[in-house]
Amino acid sequence: MTAARRFFGLFAFIICLPLIFVACAPVDAVVSFFADDGTGAIFKIALEADPKCLDPQLAEDECSLVIAKNMYAGLMEYDDDGTLVKKLAESYTVSEDGLKYTFKIKKGYGWYAAGEYKHPVTADDFVFAFRRLMDPLTDSPHSKKYFCISGAAAARSGNAPKEEIGVSAPDEYTLEFTLEYPNAAFLQLLAELPAMPCCEEFFESSGGKYGLEPENTCSNGPFYLRFWQYDPYGKNNYVRLRRNPNYSDTDEVYPAGINYLITKEKDVREADFHDGSTDAVIFPAGSAAGTDGSYLYGYAATAGIIFNEKNEAFQNPEIRELFSLAINREKLCEDAPELLKPAQTLIPNEGAIAKSGYSAEIDENALTENAAMAEYRQSFLLDDKQRSGLIGMTVMVPEDFACGYLLDALSDGWYDVFGIHFGIETVNLRDYAQRLEKGDYDFALLTVKSREPSPLGFLRPFSRDGGIGLSVPEAQSALSGEGSYPDAESMIEACSKAEKAIIEGRRFIPLWYLPTVCAFDGDAEGLRFDAYSETVYFEDAKKF
């Protein structure tokens, strides 16, 4: 920077100083200006809806989750490449029988809230949080995940005092969990939002409004809730987080804050990012984001074809196999966006799932193209009634799937084998969901997305409550063991068996792994992105 430019920059900075003092922490602004090290920035990102609640034991809508995950810190977390690592835990031990976990908690972290409330984070905050989680009066939708904790299920049902659950604090910085039965995923559960601590003193003073307004929300993570503008009839709603000084004294937080703007229209969110009004934008799985500029991404979704098995012909796995054999995956990807990958399995072996040791054991020939074999076999597998029933059939595609045009290659391949044209029908999201549940379709393009870094997340649609009318017994069995697998190997074995049944039974024919993309300003660095929850973490972000 030349001397002249710095002089005029300093002049402009002084002129704008009153505005800076209002908009952000003044010390951060001054330090950032003179240091020019990328710190002290306020990042802006748009969300599609207003958050409903920023209480970690209650938050469940997507917009609340992505904000709250920047506000709280738990015992464990995932790092950049999906490895589970310690966060507030300094160390931990697990008993040989897998029933007792003992954590030593790092000192120096603190609570902070608008109005400058301060308090150290101790083991008691975790004890209180888990008692709240199991309190019937809290009515947390997340309680069941933690029923492996001794006495938790009884407390949640009101049959035992919440004070008797297996969570205790022998001293200020030691935390103990006693489980009723081993749970191989327990450490992963401690990285999830419902396992975040809660300050009892502050909670009791919030008058039942905890997590609903700034003065009644307390954070122990890198940012705290400073402003929350919500008008159900307004168009300028926003949430502003600012650096938690009672956290950054221990772990440096580079930004001064985050401004979450509420912008319901997808096109407007993208336009705001491209014109520089925001610093980052999320392209959900299936939106076919371009790869120009700076971006982070992950594969937490797989798109494929399902059959309406109410149709008698499609109840036959051999007939479903004909359609699979007729798919040329190379052609399906000829004009695909760069990050779209051809899929050979239901569960992408990426990130945290790969780190867990999961690997599919699918027959390598299950999805191999063999149009000649399909053409030969359909001649005796399909009777005249079934063949005529295929005429006029369509593939139902949700309107938010931007790569629907790639399905023309699918239709062409099926035409070459069956001599019948299969149409592509794009429908709005409401009709798509209703028709999927009712079974009012022939074929459907289904995106299977997991909200969690576990293979179990990809099996949920194929359970009795999956909402797509396809219940695969092996998937139901794998999910029924959730929370009670004694070790990772048994969970992996059950999931692999379920995936094998789904793919080799042609209940779902995978086509593509879909990227979830976070595009961000090229002047920024240090952002972290979780493709499962679509959360951008700003703690280490800088903007130059």
C-alpha positions in Angstrom: 0.0 0.0 0.0 1.5 3.4 -1.0 1.9 6.2 1.5 -0.7 8.3 -0.4 -3.2 5.5 -0.4 -2.7 4.8 3.2 -3.1 8.5 4.0 -6.4 8.7 2.1 -7.5 5.4 3.6 -6.7 6.7 7.1 -8.7 9.9 6.3 -11.7 7.9 5.2 -11.3 5.6 8.2 -11.5 8.6 10.6 -14.5 10.0 8.8 -16.3 6.7 9.0 -15.2 6.0 12.6 -18.7 6.7 14.2 -20.3 4.2 11.9 -17.6 1.6 12.6 -18.1 2.0 16.3 -21.8 1.3 15.9 -21.4 -1.6 13.4 -18.7 -3.6 15.1 -16.3 -3.8 18.0 -14.1 -0.6 17.7 -10.9 -2.2 18.9 -11.3 -4.9 16.3 -11.8 -2.3 13.5 -8.7 -0.3 14.5 -6.5 -3.4 14.9 -7.7 -4.8 11.6 -7.1 -1.6 9.7 -3.5 -1.1 10.8 -2.4 -4.7 11.1 -3.9 -5.6 7.7 -3.7 -9.3 8.7 -7.2 -10.3 7.7 -8.6 -10.3 11.3 -11.5 -8.2 12.6 -13.8 -8.7 9.6 -17.5 -9.1 9.9 -18.7 -11.9 7.5 -22.1 -11.8 5.9 -24.0 -14.8 4.7 -27.7 -15.2 3.8 -30.1 -17.9 5.1 -33.4 -18.9 3.5 -35.5 -18.7 6.7 -35.5 -17.1 10.1 -34.1 -19.3 12.9 -36.7 -20.5 15.4 -34.6 -21.2 18.5 -30.9 -20.9 19.4 -31.2 -23.2 22.5 -28.9 -26.1 21.6 -31.0 -28.6 23.5 -34.1 -27.6 21.4 -32.9 -26.2 18.1 -33.9 -28.5 15.1 -34.6 -26.3 12.1 -31.7 -26.0 9.7 -31.3 -22.2 10.0 -31.2 -22.4 13.8 -28.6 -25.2 13.6 -26.1 -23.4 11.3 -26.2 -20.3 13.6 -26.1 -22.2 16.9 -23.1 -24.3 15.8 -21.0 -21.0 15.7 -22.2 -20.1 19.2 -21.4 -23.2 21.3 -18.5 -25.5 22.0 -18.7 -29.0 23.3 -16.4 -31.8 24.4 -15.7 -33.0 20.9 -15.8 -31.7 17.3 -14.9 -32.7 13.7 -11.9 -31.1 12.1 -11.4 -30.0 8.5 -11.1 -33.5 7.1 -13.9 -35.1 9.1 -11.8 -36.6 11.9 -13.4 -36.5 15.4 -11.1 -34.5 17.7 -11.2 -33.0 21.2 -12.6 -29.5 21.6 -13.2 -28.5 25.3 -12.1 -31.9 26.4 -8.4 -31.8 27.4 -8.4 -35.6 27.7 -10.8 -38.6 28.2 -10.7 -42.2 29.1 -13.2 -45.0 28.4 -13.6 -48.0 30.7 -12.9 -51.5 29.3 -16.6 -52.4 29.3 -17.4 -49.2 27.4 -19.8 -48.0 30.1 -17.9 -45.2 31.7 -16.4 -42.1 30.0 -14.3 -39.7 32.1 -13.4 -36.2 30.7 -11.0 -33.6 31.9 -12.2 -30.2 30.7 -9.9 -27.4 29.6 -9.8 -24.4 31.8 -10.0 -20.8 30.5 -13.2 -21.0 28.5 -16.2 -18.8 29.5 -19.8 -17.9 28.9 -20.8 -14.5 27.5 -24.1 -12.8 26.7 -25.3 -9.5 25.5 -25.2 -7.3 28.6 -21.7 -8.6 29.4 -22.7 -11.6 31.5 -19.6 -13.6 32.2 -19.0 -17.0 33.8 -16.4 -19.8 33.5 -17.4 -23.0 31.7 -17.2 -26.0 34.1 -18.2 -29.6 34.2 -21.4 -28.6 36.0 -22.6 -26.8 32.8 -22.6 -30.2 31.0 -24.3 -31.9 33.9 -27.1 -29.3 33.8 -27.4 -29.5 30.0 -27.9 -33.3 30.0 -30.4 -33.0 32.8 -32.3 -30.4 30.8 -32.1 -32.7 27.7 -33.8 -35.5 29.7 -36.3 -33.3 31.5 -39.9 -34.0 30.2 -40.6 -30.3 30.7 -37.9 -29.4 28.2 -39.5 -31.8 25.7 -36.3 -31.9 23.6 -36.7 -33.6 20.2 -33.1 -34.9 20.6 -33.4 -36.8 23.9 -33.7 -40.3 22.4 -30.2 -40.2 20.8 -28.7 -40.1 24.3 -30.8 -42.9 25.9 -27.7 -44.9 26.3 -26.9 -42.8 29.3 -27.9 -44.5 32.5 -31.3 -43.5 33.7 -31.9 -41.2 30.7 -34.9 -43.0 29.2 -36.6 -43.2 32.6 -36.0 -39.5 33.3 -37.3 -38.5 29.9 -40.5 -40.5 30.4 -41.0 -38.9 33.8 -40.4 -42.2 35.7 -37.2 -41.1 37.4 -35.7 -37.8 38.6 -33.5 -36.2 36.0 -30.9 -35.7 38.7 -30.3 -39.5 38.7 -29.1 -39.8 35.1 -25.5 -41.0 34.6 -23.9 -37.6 34.2 -21.9 -36.2 37.1 -19.1 -33.8 38.0 -16.7 -35.1 40.6 -14.9 -31.7 40.6 -15.1 -28.5 38.7 -13.2 -29.7 35.6 -14.0 -33.4 35.6 -17.0 -34.9 33.9 -18.2 -38.5 34.1 -20.8 -40.3 31.9 -22.1 -43.7 33.0 -23.9 -45.6 30.2 -26.6 -48.2 30.5 -25.2 -50.1 27.6 -22.2 -49.6 25.3 -22.7 -47.2 22.4 -20.0 -47.1 19.8 -21.2 -43.7 18.6 -21.2 -42.0 22.0 -18.1 -39.8 21.3 -19.7 -38.6 18.0 -22.9 -37.8 19.9 -20.8 -35.5 22.1 -19.9 -33.4 19.1 -23.6 -32.8 18.2 -25.4 -29.6 19.3 -27.7 -31.2 21.9 -24.6 -32.2 23.9 -23.4 -28.6 24.3 -23.3 -27.2 27.8 -25.8 -24.9 29.4 -25.0 -22.4 32.2 -27.6 -23.0 34.9 -27.3 -19.6 36.6 -28.0 -17.8 33.3 -30.7 -20.2 32.2 -32.7 -19.8 35.4 -32.5 -16.0 34.9 -33.8 -16.1 31.3 -37.5 -16.4 32.3 -38.3 -19.2 29.8 -36.9 -17.2 26.9 -33.5 -19.0 26.6 -32.4 -19.0 23.0 -35.1 -16.7 21.9 -33.6 -13.3 22.2 -30.1 -11.8 22.7 -30.4 -10.8 26.4 -31.6 -14.3 27.2 -29.1 -16.3 25.2 -25.6 -17.2 26.6 -22.8 -18.6 24.5 -19.6 -20.5 25.3 -18.4 -20.8 21.7 -16.5 -18.4 19.5 -19.5 -16.0 18.9 -22.4 -14.8 21.0 -25.8 -13.4 20.0 -25.7 -9.6 19.8 -28.8 -8.7 17.8 -31.8 -10.6 16.4 -34.2 -8.7 14.2 -37.4 -10.7 13.6 -40.5 -9.4 12.0 -42.8 -12.0 10.6 -44.1 -9.5 8.1 -40.8 -7.7 7.4 -38.2 -8.3 4.8 -35.1 -7.2 6.6 -34.7 -9.7 9.3 -31.2 -10.7 10.5 -29.1 -12.3 13.2 -25.8 -10.8 14.3 -23.2 -12.7 16.2 -20.1 -11.1 17.6 -16.8 -12.4 19.0 -17.1 -13.9 22.4 -14.3 -12.3 24.5 -14.7 -14.9 27.2 -13.7 -17.6 24.6 -11.2 -15.7 22.4 -9.0 -15.1 25.5 -8.3 -18.9 25.2 -8.7 -19.7 21.5 -8.1 -16.8 19.1 -11.2 -15.9 17.0 -10.2 -14.0 13.9 -13.5 -12.4 12.8 -15.2 -9.7 14.7 -18.5 -11.3 13.9 -21.0 -12.8 11.5 -24.1 -11.2 10.1 -26.8 -13.7 9.0 -29.2 -12.1 6.6 -32.6 -13.7 6.0 -33.2 -13.9 2.3 -35.9 -16.4 1.3 -35.4 -16.4 -2.5 -32.6 -18.6 -3.7 -31.9 -16.5 -6.8 -31.5 -13.4 -4.6 -29.1 -15.1 -2.2 -26.9 -16.1 -5.2 -27.1 -12.6 -6.8 -26.2 -11.0 -3.5 -23.1 -13.2 -3.3 -22.0 -12.5 -6.8 -22.4 -8.7 -6.4 -20.4 -8.7 -3.2 -23.2 -8.0 -0.8 -22.5 -11.3 1.1 -19.2 -13.2 1.6 -20.4 -16.7 1.1 -23.4 -18.7 -0.3 -24.4 -22.3 0.0 -25.4 -24.4 -3.1 -27.3 -27.4 -1.7 -26.9 -30.9 -3.1 -28.5 -31.1 -6.6 -28.3 -27.4 -7.3 -25.3 -27.9 -9.7 -23.1 -25.1 -8.4 -20.3 -24.0 -10.7 -16.8 -24.3 -9.6 -15.6 -20.8 -10.5 -13.8 -18.9 -7.8 -13.2 -20.1 -4.2 -15.2 -22.9 -2.7 -15.4 -25.7 -0.2 -17.5 -28.8 -0.8 -18.4 -32.3 0.4 -20.5 -35.2 -0.7 -23.4 -35.8 1.7 -26.0 -36.8 -0.9 -26.5 -39.4 -3.6 -29.1 -39.1 -6.5 -30.6 -42.2 -8.0 -33.7 -43.9 -9.4 -36.4 -45.6 -7.4 -39.3 -47.6 -8.8 -42.9 -47.5 -7.8 -43.1 -51.0 -6.5 -46.9 -50.8 -6.3 -46.6 -51.6 -10.0 -46.6 -55.4 -10.3 -43.8 -55.5 -12.9 -41.5 -53.5 -10.6 -42.0 -55.8 -7.7 -39.7 -58.2 -9.7 -36.0 -57.4 -8.9 -35.0 -59.0 -12.2 -37.1 -56.4 -14.1 -35.7 -53.6 -12.0 -32.3 -55.0 -12.9 -33.1 -54.6 -16.6 -33.4 -50.8 -16.2 -30.1 -50.7 -14.2 -28.2 -52.7 -16.9 -29.4 -50.2 -19.5 -27.8 -47.2 -17.8 -24.6 -45.8 -19.4 -23.0 -43.8 -16.6 -20.4 -42.3 -18.8 -23.1 -40.7 -21.0 -24.9 -39.5 -17.8 -21.8 -37.5 -16.9 -20.8 -36.2 -20.3 -22.3 -32.7 -19.7 -22.3 -32.8 -15.9 -20.9 -30.0 -13.8 -17.3 -30.6 -12.7 -18.0 -31.7 -9.1 -20.8 -34.1 -10.0 -19.4 -37.7 -9.6 -20.8 -40.9 -11.0 -22.1 -43.1 -8.1 -21.5 -46.8 -7.6 -22.9 -47.0 -4.1 -25.6 -45.4 -2.0 -23.2 -44.1 0.7 -20.4 -41.9 -0.5 -17.1 -43.0 1.1 -16.0 -39.4 1.9 -14.9 -37.3 4.8 -16.1 -38.5 8.2 -17.7 -41.6 6.8 -14.4 -42.7 5.3 -12.7 -41.8 8.6 -15.1 -44.1 10.4 -13.7 -47.1 8.5 -16.9 -47.7 6.5 -16.6 -49.2 3.1 -19.3 -50.6 1.0 -19.2 -54.3 0.0 -21.3 -54.2 -3.2 -20.9 -56.7 -6.0 -18.8 -54.8 -8.5 -21.0 -56.1 -11.3 -24.2 -54.8 -9.7 -24.2 -51.5 -11.5 -22.2 -52.5 -14.6 -23.8 -51.4 -17.9 -24.8 -54.3 -20.2 -27.4 -53.1 -22.6 -27.1 -56.2 -24.8 -27.9 -58.4 -21.8 -30.8 -56.2 -20.8 -32.2 -56.3 -24.4 -31.9 -60.1 -24.5 -33.4 -60.7 -21.0 -36.3 -58.3 -21.4 -37.6 -60.4 -24.3 -38.6 -63.2 -21.9 -38.9 -61.4 -18.6 -41.6 -58.9 -19.7 -44.9 -60.3 -20.9 -47.1 -58.3 -23.3 -49.2 -56.7 -20.6 -46.1 -55.5 -18.7 -44.5 -54.2 -21.9 -47.6 -52.2 -22.9 -47.8 -50.9 -19.3 -44.4 -49.3 -19.7 -45.7 -47.0 -22.5 -46.2 -43.4 -21.3 -44.2 -43.9 -18.1 -42.2 -41.0 -16.8 -39.3 -40.2 -14.4 -40.6 -37.8 -11.8 -37.9 -35.2 -11.0 -38.1 -32.4 -8.3 -37.8 -28.9 -9.6 -34.8 -28.1 -7.4 -32.7 -30.7 -9.1 -30.7 -28.6 -11.5 -29.2 -31.5 -13.4 -32.5 -32.9 -14.7 -31.3 -32.4 -18.3 -28.7 -35.2 -17.7 -31.6 -37.7 -17.5 -32.1 -37.5 -21.2 -29.2 -39.9 -21.5 -31.0 -42.2 -19.1 -34.2 -42.1 -21.2 -32.2 -42.6 -24.4 -30.5 -45.7 -23.0 -33.8 -47.2 -21.9 -35.3 -46.5 -25.4 -32.5 -48.4 -27.0 -33.3 -51.5 -24.9 -37.1 -51.4 -24.6 -38.0 -49.4 -27.7 -40.2 -47.2 -25.6 -39.7 -43.5 -24.9 -39.7 -42.6 -21.1 -40.5 -39.0 -20.4 -38.9 -36.7 -17.8 -41.5 -35.0 -15.6 -40.4 -32.0 -13.5 -42.7 -31.2 -10.6 -42.7 -28.7 -7.8 -41.4 -29.7 -4.4 -44.8 -29.9 -2.7 -46.3 -32.2 -5.4 -43.1 -34.2 -5.5 -43.2 -35.0 -1.8 -46.9 -35.8 -1.8 -46.7 -38.1 -4.9 -43.6 -39.8 -3.5 -45.4 -40.6 -0.3 -48.6 -41.8 -2.0 -46.8 -43.8 -4.7 -48.2 -41.7 -7.5 -45.3 -42.0 -9.9 -43.6 -44.6 -12.2 -39.9 -43.8 -11.6 -38.6 -41.0 -9.4 -35.3 -39.3 -9.2 -34.5 -39.4 -5.5 -31.8 -37.5 -3.6 -30.8 -39.3 -0.5 -29.1 -36.8 1.8 -27.7 -37.5 5.2 -27.7 -34.7 7.8 -25.1 -36.6 9.9 -21.6 -38.0 9.2 -22.7 -41.6 9.6 -23.7 -44.3 7.1 -26.9 -44.7 9.1 -28.1 -41.3 7.8 -28.2 -42.6 4.2 -30.4 -45.6 5.2 -33.2 -43.6 6.8 -35.3 -43.2 3.6 -35.4 -47.0 3.3 -37.0 -47.6 6.7 -40.7 -47.9 7.5 -40.8 -44.2 8.4 -38.7 -43.0 5.5 -41.5 -41.3 3.6 -40.9 -42.9 0.2 -42.8 -46.1 0.6 -39.8 -48.4 0.3 -39.0 -50.3 3.4 -35.9 -52.5 3.2 -35.7 -55.0 6.1 -32.0 -54.8 6.3 -32.1 -51.0 6.5 -34.8 -51.1 9.2 -32.6 -53.6 11.1 -29.5 -51.4 10.9 -31.4 -48.4 12.1 -33.1 -50.3 14.9 -29.6 -50.9 16.4 -28.8 -47.2 16.3 -27.4 -46.0 19.7 -26.8 -49.5 20.9 -24.0 -50.9 18.7 -21.3 -52.0 21.1 -18.5 -51.2 18.7 -17.9 -49.5 15.3 -17.4 -52.8 13.5 -20.9 -54.1 14.3 -22.5 -50.9 13.1 -20.4 -50.9 9.9 -21.3 -54.6 9.3 -25.1 -53.8 9.7 -24.9 -50.7 7.4 -22.9 -52.6 4.8 -25.4 -55.4 4.8 -28.3 -52.9 4.3 -26.5 -51.0 1.5 -25.8 -54.3 -0.2 -29.5 -55.3 0.0 -30.6 -51.9 -1.4 -28.2 -51.8 -4.3 -28.1 -55.4 -5.3 -31.8 -55.7 -5.0 -32.1 -52.6 -7.2 -34.4 -50.8 -4.7 -32.3 -47.7 -5.5 -30.1 -47.3 -8.6 -27.4 -44.7 -7.8 -26.5 -42.3 -10.5 -24.4 -39.4 -9.0 -22.8 -38.3 -5.8 -24.0 -34.7 -5.4 -21.7 -32.0 -3.9 -22.9 -29.5 -1.4 -20.9 -26.4 -2.1 -20.0 -23.3 -0.1 -18.7 -20.6 -2.4 -16.9 -17.7 -0.7 -15.2 -14.4 -1.4 -11.8 -14.9 -2.9 -10.3 -12.5 -0.3 -11.3 -14.8 2.5 -9.6 -17.8 3.9 -9.8 -20.2 6.9 -13.5 -21.0 6.6 -14.6 -24.5 7.5 -17.6 -26.2 5.9 -19.7 -29.2 7.0 -21.6 -30.5 3.9 -24.0 -32.6 6.1 -25.5 -29.8 8.1 -24.6 -27.1 5.5 -22.8 -25.1 8.2 -20.0 -22.6 7.6 -17.7 -22.3 10.6 -16.1 -18.8 10.9 -13.9 -19.1 13.9 -10.7 -19.2 11.9 -11.8 -17.1 9.0 -9.9 -14.1 7.7 -10.7 -11.5 5.1 -8.0 -9.6 3.3 
